[in-house]
Amino acid sequence: AQKITQTQPGMFVQEKEAVTLDCTYDTSDQSYGLFWYKQPSSGEMIFLIYQGSYDEQNATEGRYSLNFQKARKSANLVISASQLGDSAMYFCAMREWNTGNQFYFGTGTSLTVIP
Amino acid sequence: EPEVTQTPSHQVTQMGQEVILRCVPISNHLYFYWYRQILGQKVEFLVSFYNNEISEKSEIFDDQFSVERPDGSNFTLKIRSTKLEDSAMYFCASSEGGSVETQYFGPGTRLLVL
């Protein structure tokens, strides 16, 4: 089974609108971390936001927030007030406390912001 | 702000040749990683490194791959005899701790094997 599933290969959003990028995960660990990274066309991986499995509050970082629904095993990224510079690939990733240090990545969502 | 750096940014090599990809992790980080991303695909874990030894590796990381921390700052990935399918973007990452700590990625090295 896939550890991280991102079902939206591509998304479009109007500039200044909000957009939600979906991510579901699969783990039997009680302790894990969920991450979102942005990959612009230049290729680098930029860390956006982190949510720990024991965090009761949804993580927020500026215009980014993570809608964490533990029972549903979902960790959707919400980008508010989209900007043209937000156009990029977005990857959801997970690390598990008990099963090593690696990140499991999803297949990514390509976001295009339309002026 | 400290960042992970990687050199070279691009590397073209002939099949069968050895390549060494270099990384300088963030200075106070203790855990180091290599990932690869074949064009258009997801990022895949290769190996993690802590306390001067491999702590975890994936099935991709076979005998043609090796990692080394030759001095206090560099972290290298060597591919001994490159194959066409090794063409990918290779990312180095580092984290302060293990477990669920955030990993910070370098800008990547784009490797093309001809």
Chai-1 contact restraints between the chains, C-beta under 6 A:
chainA,res_idxA,chainB,res_idxB,connection_type,confidence,min_distance_angstrom,max_distance_angstrom,comment,restraint_id
A,G33,B,V100,contact,1.0,0.0,6.0,A-B,restraint_1
A,G43,B,M89,contact,1.0,0.0,6.0,A-B,restraint_2
A,G43,B,G108,contact,1.0,0.0,6.0,A-B,restraint_3
A,E44,B,P107,contact,1.0,0.0,6.0,A-B,restraint_4
A,M45,B,F105,contact,1.0,0.0,6.0,A-B,restraint_5
A,F47,B,T102,contact,1.0,0.0,6.0,A-B,restraint_6
A,Y50,B,T102,contact,1.0,0.0,6.0,A-B,restraint_7
A,R95,B,V100,contact,1.0,0.0,6.0,A-B,restraint_8
A,W97,B,S99,contact,1.0,0.0,6.0,A-B,restraint_9
A,W97,B,V100,contact,1.0,0.0,6.0,A-B,restraint_10
A,G100,B,E56,contact,1.0,0.0,6.0,A-B,restraint_11
A,N101,B,S48,contact,1.0,0.0,6.0,A-B,restraint_12
A,N101,B,E56,contact,1.0,0.0,6.0,A-B,restraint_13
A,N101,B,G98,contact,1.0,0.0,6.0,A-B,restraint_14
A,Q102,B,F45,contact,1.0,0.0,6.0,A-B,restraint_15
A,Q102,B,E56,contact,1.0,0.0,6.0,A-B,restraint_16
A,F105,B,K42,contact,1.0,0.0,6.0,A-B,restraint_17
A,F105,B,V43,contact,1.0,0.0,6.0,A-B,restraint_18
A,T107,B,K42,contact,1.0,0.0,6.0,A-B,restraint_19
